[in-house]
Amino acid sequence: MNRSETLRRGFGVKGTLPWEHREGGRRYFSLMFTSAESNIRSVSEHFPQRVGRLTLRLLLALSFVAAITFVFVRLIPVNATSVGFFYLVAILVIATVGGLIEATVSSITAMLCFNFFFLPPIGTFTIADPQNWVALFAFLTTALTASQLSDRLKRQRREALDRQREMERLYALSRAILLTDTAQPTAKQIAHQIANAFECPAVALYDRNTREVYLAGPEAFPDMDAIDAKLRESAIHSSVLREDDEILITSIRLGGEPIGSLALTHAFLSDAALQSLLNLVAVGLEKARAQDEVNRAQVARQSEELKSTLLDAIAHEFKTPLTSIKAVTTDLLSNPEESLSQEQRGLVAIADEGADRLDRLVTEAIQLARIEGGRFQLNRGIHFPSSLLSAALRQTKSLSDGRDIKLQVADDLPLVFVDAELVVLMIAHLIDNAVKYSRPGSPILISADAGEKGVIIHVADQGPGISEDEQTRIFEKFYRGSSGQHLKGTGMGLAIAREIMRAHGEEIWVKSSPDKGSEFSFSLPVAPVEGAE
């Protein structure tokens, strides 16, 4: 008998042991042999008690056979056939009430009594008639077969009752897991439900997601520190451990990955019931984790909506005083007859420039709040790509700082189906961004060509470039590259551009390397029908 077979018989495990398919099996075999030795010690300790109960049952069975023999020898004389029938009935009763050992011993004893008291010559164990030998062995064979069949049926009935009880407990546990209270830790509730459903004195559940161990049951583990360490080890190595045949520690797996571990005391479960229990616990833990993610996403969405609403409200509140300030500064600067000194005129010009900058900031904040809050609808139309670029250049003419902006548009570009106002706003943001971050006097190239699924527009500069680490963050709100910390800006232009593209079902991307400039590109969907702006 090999090691695996020894362990299977020692622990009552059917099929392949879990760790027989894993590397490092020696370590687990060593642990299990240690547990097997503890099982042997446990059996040795309970051996006298078990022998005493078996002896009592044997005495009762033999007393029943002796009583039948006494009745038919002393009180009611009958023929040998009737006595043999009563012996068979008695053996069936013994097999049903007791077990196979009692029934087998009773069968042999009844055969000897039948021979000694009822088959001639009476009072001896010899048989005169050869036909009685056949009857005697037929009786013994029938008795033994009936004993085994009765014991097998009894064992099957007991196993069926055990399976039914396990199914009822698993059903109760599944209902309890579905009705867990989200206000309390789900793993803690599952541990208490296992203790109640399976009447376990002590239960410990380790959730690998939270790295917490939850205890339940009326009793405590003898060495909680050791149990805690073995729970974590089982969750990492997907191992199964037993302690003195009283504590079972096994991993909980979902989709082939360990998500926790479970420790039970005095839990006598079949392999199928244990696996079903672990599956239910895994589903419960995964349900709790998914619910936590949904709650966090909902909180984040509500927080984002609140921030967008608040930002929109504050921005609108800024608009009214800004309009007044801008009107005053414009009037003062446009009227040369005003009695303003040169110094005063310079201060008014600074105020006017600041009002323009603050107005752009407020406008971008309103745009971003509306886009993120979902409070806008695309007003799509059919447009020439060149007209969109021209409109964007007109908007940014005052901000171009005298730069040489080169426009290259491929011939015969298809018409696009977009919201012209938003796309022009996005192109203007990209041009403004290129002016800010490129070297003074360096040209800016804007080009458009046909792609596989739409018209691709590029805005390229000859600035310091963007590192790979920053390329993943430049489209975040309020993020400004390390090379532009000293420049004026809000850090919202690229975020607005990305949201506009996402609203159109498209994306925006960047190609850049240090000291070689940057190129922002985006795709516009082609119009489904021909038309003009």
C-alpha positions in Angstrom: 0.0 0.0 0.0 1.5 3.3 -1.0 1.5 6.6 0.9 -1.5 8.1 -0.8 -3.7 5.0 -0.2 -2.6 5.0 3.4 -3.7 8.6 3.8 -7.0 8.0 2.0 -7.9 5.2 4.3 -6.7 7.0 7.4 -8.7 10.2 6.7 -11.7 8.6 4.9 -10.9 10.6 1.7 -12.3 9.3 -1.6 -10.5 9.9 -4.9 -7.3 11.8 -5.5 -5.8 13.9 -2.7 -5.7 17.6 -3.5 -1.9 18.0 -3.2 -1.1 14.9 -5.3 -1.1 17.2 -8.4 1.0 19.9 -6.9 4.7 20.3 -6.5 6.2 20.2 -3.1 4.2 17.1 -2.2 6.7 15.8 0.3 6.0 18.6 2.6 2.2 17.9 2.7 2.8 14.1 3.0 4.9 14.8 6.0 2.2 17.0 7.5 -0.5 14.3 6.8 1.6 11.5 8.2 2.0 13.5 11.4 -1.8 13.9 11.5 -2.2 10.1 10.8 -0.1 9.3 13.8 -2.3 11.5 15.9 -5.3 9.6 14.6 -3.8 6.3 15.7 -3.2 7.7 19.2 -6.8 8.9 19.2 -8.0 5.4 18.2 -5.8 3.9 20.9 -7.3 6.1 23.6 -10.9 5.2 22.6 -10.2 1.5 22.0 -11.2 0.1 25.4 -14.5 2.0 25.3 -15.3 0.8 21.8 -14.4 -2.8 22.8 -16.7 -2.6 25.8 -19.7 -1.5 23.7 -19.0 -4.2 21.0 -18.8 -6.9 23.7 -22.1 -5.8 25.2 -23.8 -6.0 21.8 -22.3 -9.5 21.2 -23.5 -10.7 24.5 -27.0 -9.5 23.8 -27.0 -11.1 20.3 -25.8 -14.4 21.7 -28.3 -14.2 24.5 -31.1 -13.9 21.8 -29.8 -17.0 20.0 -29.6 -18.9 23.3 -33.1 -17.9 24.3 -34.4 -19.3 21.0 -32.5 -22.5 21.5 -33.8 -22.9 25.1 -37.4 -22.3 24.0 -37.4 -24.9 21.3 -35.4 -27.5 23.2 -37.2 -27.2 26.6 -40.6 -25.6 26.0 -41.8 -25.9 22.5 -40.6 -29.0 20.7 -40.7 -28.4 16.9 -39.0 -29.9 13.8 -35.5 -28.8 12.7 -36.9 -26.8 9.7 -39.0 -24.5 11.9 -36.0 -24.0 14.2 -33.8 -23.0 11.3 -36.4 -20.5 10.1 -36.5 -18.9 13.5 -32.7 -18.7 13.7 -32.7 -16.9 10.3 -35.3 -14.4 11.5 -33.3 -13.8 14.7 -30.1 -13.2 12.7 -31.9 -10.7 10.4 -33.2 -8.8 13.5 -29.6 -8.8 15.0 -28.2 -7.5 11.7 -30.8 -4.8 11.5 -30.5 -3.6 15.1 -26.8 -4.2 15.6 -24.2 -4.7 12.9 -22.3 -7.1 10.7 -20.0 -8.4 13.4 -22.8 -9.3 15.7 -24.8 -10.9 12.9 -21.8 -12.9 11.7 -21.0 -14.2 15.2 -24.7 -15.0 15.8 -24.9 -16.9 12.5 -22.0 -19.2 13.4 -23.4 -19.7 16.9 -26.8 -20.4 15.5 -25.3 -23.0 13.1 -23.5 -24.7 15.9 -26.6 -24.8 18.1 -28.7 -26.0 15.2 -26.3 -28.9 14.7 -25.9 -29.8 18.3 -29.5 -29.6 19.5 -31.6 -30.3 16.4 -29.7 -32.5 13.9 -29.3 -36.2 14.6 -27.4 -37.5 16.4 -28.6 -35.0 19.0 -26.0 -33.7 21.5 -23.0 -34.1 19.2 -21.5 -32.0 16.5 -21.5 -34.9 14.1 -24.2 -35.4 11.4 -25.5 -38.8 10.5 -27.4 -38.0 7.4 -25.3 -36.4 4.6 -28.3 -34.4 3.5 -28.2 -32.6 6.8 -24.7 -31.4 6.0 -26.1 -29.7 2.9 -29.0 -28.2 5.0 -26.6 -27.0 7.6 -24.2 -25.2 5.2 -27.2 -23.8 3.3 -28.4 -22.4 6.6 -25.0 -20.9 7.4 -24.7 -19.4 3.9 -28.2 -18.0 4.0 -27.6 -16.5 7.4 -24.3 -14.9 6.5 -25.7 -13.5 3.2 -28.8 -12.2 4.9 -26.6 -10.5 7.6 -24.4 -8.8 5.0 -27.4 -7.6 2.9 -29.2 -6.3 6.0 -26.1 -4.6 7.2 -25.5 -3.1 3.7 -29.0 -1.8 3.6 -28.7 -0.3 7.0 -25.5 1.4 6.1 -26.9 2.8 2.9 -29.9 4.1 4.8 -27.7 5.7 7.3 -25.6 7.3 4.5 -28.7 8.5 2.7 -29.9 10.1 6.0 -26.5 11.7 6.4 -26.5 13.1 2.9 -30.1 14.4 3.3 -29.1 16.1 6.6 -26.0 17.6 4.8 -28.2 18.8 1.9 -30.6 20.4 4.3 -27.8 22.2 6.2 -26.2 23.3 2.9 -29.6 24.7 1.7 -30.0 26.5 5.0 -26.5 27.9 4.7 -27.1 29.1 1.1 -30.3 30.9 2.1 -28.4 32.6 5.0 -25.6 33.7 2.7 -28.0 35.2 0.2 -29.7 37.1 3.1 -26.5 38.5 4.7 -26.6 42.0 6.1 -24.5 44.4 4.2 -24.0 46.5 7.3 -21.8 43.9 8.9 -18.7 42.0 7.5 -20.0 39.2 5.3 -17.2 36.8 6.2 -18.1 37.1 9.9 -21.7 36.4 9.2 -20.8 33.3 7.0 -18.6 31.9 9.9 -21.6 32.2 12.3 -23.9 30.6 9.8 -21.6 27.6 9.3 -21.3 27.1 13.1 -25.1 27.2 13.4 -25.9 25.1 10.4 -23.4 22.3 11.0 -23.3 22.6 14.8 -19.5 23.1 14.8 -18.1 24.0 18.2 -15.6 26.4 16.6 -15.2 28.0 13.1 -12.5 30.3 11.8 -12.8 31.9 8.3 -9.9 33.7 6.8 -10.7 36.3 4.0 -7.7 36.9 1.9 -9.2 40.1 0.5 -9.4 41.8 3.9 -6.7 39.7 5.5 -8.9 39.2 8.5 -9.8 36.0 10.5 -13.4 35.8 11.7 -14.3 33.4 14.6 -17.6 31.8 15.4 -19.0 29.0 17.6 -19.6 28.4 21.3 -16.1 27.1 21.9 -12.6 28.4 21.1 -9.7 26.8 19.3 -7.1 25.3 21.6 -4.2 27.3 20.0 -5.5 30.2 18.0 -2.1 31.6 17.1 -1.2 28.3 15.4 -4.6 28.1 13.7 -4.2 31.6 12.4 -0.8 30.8 10.9 -2.1 27.6 9.3 -5.2 29.4 7.9 -3.0 31.9 6.1 -0.6 29.1 4.9 -3.6 27.1 3.6 -4.9 30.2 1.7 -1.5 30.7 0.1 -0.6 27.1 -0.8 -4.2 25.7 -1.3 -3.4 22.9 1.2 -5.6 20.7 3.4 -4.5 20.1 7.0 -5.9 18.1 9.9 -5.1 18.5 13.6 -5.7 15.4 15.9 -8.7 14.3 13.7 -10.7 17.2 15.3 -9.7 20.3 13.3 -9.9 20.5 9.6 -8.2 23.4 7.8 -8.8 23.8 4.0 -8.4 26.5 1.4 -11.4 28.2 -0.3 -10.9 28.6 -4.1 -12.8 30.5 -6.7 -11.9 30.1 -10.4 -8.8 28.1 -9.5 -7.4 30.9 -7.3 -7.4 30.8 -3.4 -9.5 33.5 -1.9 -9.4 32.4 1.7 -9.4 29.4 4.1 -11.7 27.7 6.6 -11.0 25.9 9.9 -13.7 23.6 11.4 -13.7 21.5 14.6 -15.6 18.2 14.8 -17.1 18.7 11.3 -17.8 15.2 10.0 -18.7 15.9 6.4 -18.5 13.9 3.2 -16.1 15.0 0.5 -19.1 16.2 -1.6 -20.6 18.1 1.3 -17.3 19.7 2.2 -16.7 20.8 -1.4 -20.2 22.2 -1.7 -19.7 24.1 1.6 -16.4 25.6 0.3 -18.2 26.6 -3.0 -20.9 28.3 -1.1 -18.4 30.2 1.1 -16.5 31.2 -2.0 -19.6 32.5 -3.7 -20.5 34.4 -0.5 -17.1 36.0 -0.3 -17.1 36.9 -4.0 -20.6 38.3 -3.7 -19.5 40.5 -0.8 -16.4 41.7 -2.7 -18.5 42.5 -5.8 -21.0 44.4 -3.7 -18.2 46.4 -2.1 -16.9 47.3 -5.5 -20.4 48.4 -6.6 -20.8 50.5 -3.5 -17.5 52.2 -4.0 -18.3 52.8 -7.7 -21.6 54.3 -6.7 -20.1 56.5 -4.1 -17.4 57.6 -6.5 -20.0 58.4 -9.2 -22.1 60.3 -6.7 -19.0 62.2 -5.6 -18.1 63.0 -9.1 -21.6 64.2 -9.9 -21.5 66.4 -6.7 -18.2 67.8 -7.7 -19.4 68.6 -11.2 -22.5 70.2 -9.9 -20.6 72.3 -7.4 -18.0 73.3 -9.9 -20.7 74.3 -12.4 -22.5 76.4 -9.8 -19.4 78.2 -8.6 -18.3 78.9 -12.1 -21.6 80.5 -13.0 -21.3 82.6 -9.8 -18.0 83.9 -11.1 -19.4 84.8 -14.5 -21.4 87.8 -13.3 -18.6 89.8 -11.5 -16.1 88.9 -14.3 -18.4 90.4 -16.9 -18.6 93.6 -14.9 -14.8 93.7 -14.4 -14.2 93.0 -18.1 -16.6 95.8 -19.1 -14.9 98.4 -17.0 -11.3 97.5 -18.0 -12.3 97.4 -21.7 -14.0 100.8 -21.5 -10.9 102.3 -19.7 -8.4 100.9 -22.2 -10.5 101.7 -25.3 -11.0 105.4 -24.3 -7.8 107.3 -24.8 -9.4 110.5 -23.5 -9.6 109.1 -20.0 -7.3 111.0 -17.6 -5.2 107.9 -16.8 -1.5 108.0 -16.2 0.8 105.6 -17.9 1.2 103.7 -14.7 -2.5 103.5 -14.2 -3.1 102.3 -17.7 -0.6 99.5 -17.2 -2.4 98.4 -14.0 -5.7 98.4 -15.9 -4.2 96.3 -18.6 -2.9 93.8 -16.0 -6.5 93.6 -14.6 -7.9 93.2 -18.1 -5.5 90.3 -18.8 -6.3 88.7 -15.5 -10.0 89.0 -16.2 -9.5 87.2 -19.5 -7.5 84.4 -17.9 -10.1 84.0 -15.2 -12.9 84.0 -17.7 -11.2 81.2 -19.7 -10.8 79.3 -16.5 -14.4 79.6 -15.5 -15.5 78.7 -19.1 -13.4 75.6 -19.1 -14.7 74.6 -15.6 -18.3 74.9 -16.8 -17.5 72.9 -20.0 -15.8 70.1 -18.0 -18.6 70.0 -15.4 -21.3 69.7 -18.0 -19.4 67.0 -19.9 -18.6 64.9 -16.9 -22.1 65.4 -15.4 -23.7 64.2 -18.6 -25.7 67.4 -18.9 -25.1 68.0 -22.5 -26.1 66.4 -25.8 -24.2 66.2 -29.0 -25.6 68.4 -31.7 -24.1 66.4 -34.6 -24.0 67.6 -38.1 -22.1 67.0 -41.4 -19.1 69.2 -41.8 -15.9 69.6 -43.8 -12.8 68.8 -41.7 -11.1 71.9 -43.2 -13.9 74.2 -42.0 -13.5 72.9 -38.4 -9.8 73.6 -38.5 -10.3 77.1 -39.9 -12.8 77.9 -37.2 -10.4 76.7 -34.5 -7.6 78.8 -36.0 -9.8 81.9 -35.9 -10.6 81.3 -32.2 -6.9 81.0 -31.3 -5.5 83.8 -33.5 -5.1 86.1 -30.5 -3.3 83.4 -28.5 -0.9 82.2 -31.2 1.8 84.6 -30.1 2.8 85.2 -33.7 3.7 81.6 -34.3 3.9 80.1 -37.7 1.0 77.7 -37.8 1.2 75.4 -40.8 -2.0 73.7 -42.1 -1.8 70.6 -44.2 -5.1 69.0 -45.2 -5.2 66.1 -47.6 -7.3 66.3 -50.7 -10.7 64.7 -51.0 -11.2 64.1 -47.3 -14.6 62.7 -46.5 -17.2 64.7 -44.6 -17.4 64.1 -40.8 -20.4 63.7 -38.6 -19.6 65.6 -35.4 -20.7 68.3 -33.0 -18.9 71.2 -34.6 -18.9 73.5 -31.6 -17.3 70.9 -29.3 -14.8 69.7 -31.9 -13.7 73.3 -32.7 -13.3 73.8 -28.9 -11.2 70.7 -28.6 -8.9 71.7 -31.5 -8.5 75.2 -30.0 -7.4 73.6 -26.7 -4.8 71.5 -28.5 -3.5 74.6 -30.4 -3.3 76.6 -27.2 -1.5 73.7 -25.5 1.0 73.5 -28.3 1.7 77.3 -28.2 2.2 77.2 -24.4 4.5 74.2 -24.3 6.7 74.6 -27.4 9.7 76.8 -27.8 9.1 80.5 -28.7 9.2 81.0 -32.5 9.0 77.3 -33.3 6.3 76.4 -35.8 3.1 74.3 -35.1 1.9 71.8 -37.7 -1.8 71.0 -38.0 -2.6 68.2 -40.5 -5.6 66.1 -41.5 -5.7 62.8 -43.5 -8.0 59.9 -44.0 -7.7 56.9 -41.7 -9.2 53.4 -41.7 -12.4 54.4 -39.9 -12.4 58.2 -40.1 -10.5 61.4 -40.5 -7.4 61.7 -38.4 -6.3 65.2 -37.3 -2.9 65.8 -35.8 -1.5 68.8 -33.9 2.3 68.7 -33.6 4.7 71.0 -31.9 8.5 71.2 -31.4 8.5 71.5 -27.7 10.5 69.7 -25.0 8.3 66.5 -25.4 6.5 64.4 -22.8 8.1 61.5 -20.9 6.4 58.0 -21.0 5.4 58.3 -17.4 3.7 61.6 -17.9 1.9 60.4 -21.1 -0.4 58.3 -19.0 -1.4 61.2 -16.8 -1.6 64.3 -19.1 -5.3 63.7 -19.8 -6.2 63.8 -16.1 -8.0 66.8 -14.7 -5.8 69.6 -13.4 -2.6 67.7 -14.2 0.2 69.8 -15.7 3.4 68.4 -17.0 6.6 69.0 -15.2 7.8 71.2 -18.1 4.9 73.5 -17.8 4.6 74.2 -14.1 5.6 77.9 -14.6 3.1 78.5 -17.5 -0.4 79.9 -17.2 -3.1 77.4 -17.5 -5.8 75.3 -15.7 -4.8 71.8 -16.5 -8.3 71.1 -17.9 -7.8 71.5 -21.6 -6.7 67.9 -22.4 -9.3 66.5 -20.0 -12.0 68.4 -21.9 -10.6 67.1 -25.2 -10.7 63.5 -24.0 -14.3 63.8 -22.8 -15.4 65.3 -26.1 -13.8 62.5 -28.0 -15.4 59.9 -25.7 -18.8 61.5 -26.3 -18.3 60.9 -30.0 -17.2 57.3 -29.5 -13.6 58.1 -30.4 -10.3 58.5 -28.7 -7.4 60.9 -28.5 -3.8 59.9 -28.1 -0.3 61.4 -28.0 3.1 60.5 -29.5 6.1 62.2 -27.9 9.6 61.8 -26.8 11.9 64.1 -24.8 13.4 67.0 -26.9 11.5 65.9 -30.0 8.2 67.6 -29.5 4.7 66.1 -29.2 1.9 65.2 -31.6 -1.7 64.9 -30.4 -4.0 63.0 -32.7 -7.7 62.2 -32.7 -10.2 60.6 -35.1 -13.5 62.0 -36.3 -16.3 59.7 -37.6 -17.1 59.8 -41.3 -20.6 61.2 -42.2 -23.1 58.4 -43.2 -24.5 60.5 -46.1 -23.1 63.2 -48.3 -23.7 66.8 -47.5 -22.1 70.1 -46.7 -21.8 72.3 -43.7 
